[in-house]
């Protein structure tokens, strides 16, 4: 198992790991998506994509109903779903 928070503070990989240095030479080698001292700038893009997705879905459907309990991904890294059964009602 890898603890991603500790990886972002590994001084053998990241010089001065407790400082935010936006132009680090190895900036893409961080282990965070979204939070932490070495924040992933792509997080904002992901948030925007999800917001647009929901805006477009809500324009097309009057109702989205969850039909059964979702199945979760078994992971120490991602809190996500592997299956989510829904029923949509068109406008």
KOLNURO-77361 format. One record per residue (C-alpha): residue number from 0; residue in one letter; x, y, z. Coordinates in steps of 0.001 Angstrom, whole numbers. Each point is the difference from the previous one (the first is absolute). Example, Ala and Ser with C-alpha at 12.3 -4.5 7.8 and 13.67 -1.06 7.14 Angstrom:
<pts>
    i  aa        X        Y        Z
    0   A    12300    -4500     7800
    1   S     1370     3440     -660
</pts>
This chain:
<pts>
    i  aa        X        Y        Z
    0   X        0        0        0
    1   X     1203     3514     -717
    2   X     -899     2985     2152
    3   X     -233     2816    -2545
    4   X      216     2783     2566
    5   X     3379    -1240     1201
    6   X     1203     -313    -3603
    7   X     -564     3715     -515
    8   X     2370      734     2886
    9   X     2839    -2338    -1002
   10   X     3102     2198       -9
   11   X     1900    -2592    -2045
   12   X    -2394      713    -2911
   13   X    -1143     3573      634
   14   X     2409     2761      994
   15   X    -1457     2140     2801
   16   X    -3250    -2031      101
   17   X    -1769     2294     2477
   18   X      111     3025    -2316
   19   X    -2300      703    -2921
   20   X     2302      566    -2972
   21   X    -2141      295    -3116
   22   X     2880     -393    -2471
   23   X     1642    -3062     1521
   24   X     2025    -1968    -2541
   25   X    -1784    -3241     1030
   26   X    -3460     1500      655
   27   X    -1822    -2793    -1866
   28   X     1469    -2706     2210
   29   X    -2180      851     2999
   30   X    -2490    -2570     1275
   31   X    -3024     2161      642
   32   X    -3152      620    -1960
   33   X    -1845     2840     1555
   34   X     1346      620     3435
   35   X     3224      333     1888
   36   X     2987     2247     -136
   37   X      771     -969    -3626
   38   X    -3518      609    -1314
   39   X     -783    -1364    -3448
   40   X    -1031     2870    -2282
   41   X    -2109    -2450    -2043
   42   X    -2415     -285     2921
   43   X    -1716     3243    -1055
   44   X     -393    -1342    -3544
   45   X    -1577    -3189     1380
   46   X    -2401     2029     2165
   47   X     -992     2111    -3000
   48   X     -597    -3095    -2150
   49   X    -2273    -1507     2667
   50   X    -1927     3261      405
   51   X     -587      201    -3778
   52   X     -997    -3679     -113
   53   X    -2664      525     2692
   54   X    -1242     3207    -1649
   55   X     -497    -1869    -3283
   56   X    -1623    -3043     1654
   57   X    -2452     2173     1915
   58   X    -1013     1785    -3236
   59   X    -1027    -3346    -1527
   60   X    -1576    -1952     2849
   61   X    -2785      857     2421
   62   X     1097    -2556     2564
   63   X     2937    -2296      723
   64   X     -853    -2732     2507
   65   X     2457    -2414     1625
   66   X    -1479    -3523     -271
   67   X     2241    -1976     2343
   68   X     2966      371     2303
   69   X     3128      859    -1973
   70   X     2991    -2330     -133
   71   X     3135     1749     1219
   72   X     3529     -343    -1319
   73   X     2164    -1894     2470
   74   X     2998     2293      230
   75   X     2159     1822     2511
   76   X      434     2810    -2518
   77   X    -3359      674    -1689
   78   X    -3388      391     1661
   79   X    -2083     -791    -3034
   80   X    -2694    -2210    -1466
   81   X      392    -2975    -2302
   82   X    -3770     -298     -597
   83   X    -2920     2392      543
   84   X    -3357     -967    -1489
   85   X    -2274     2966     -751
   86   X    -3236      748    -1817
   87   X     -333     3252    -1926
   88   X    -3238     1728     -925
   89   X       69     2182    -3124
   90   X    -1412     3504       91
</pts>
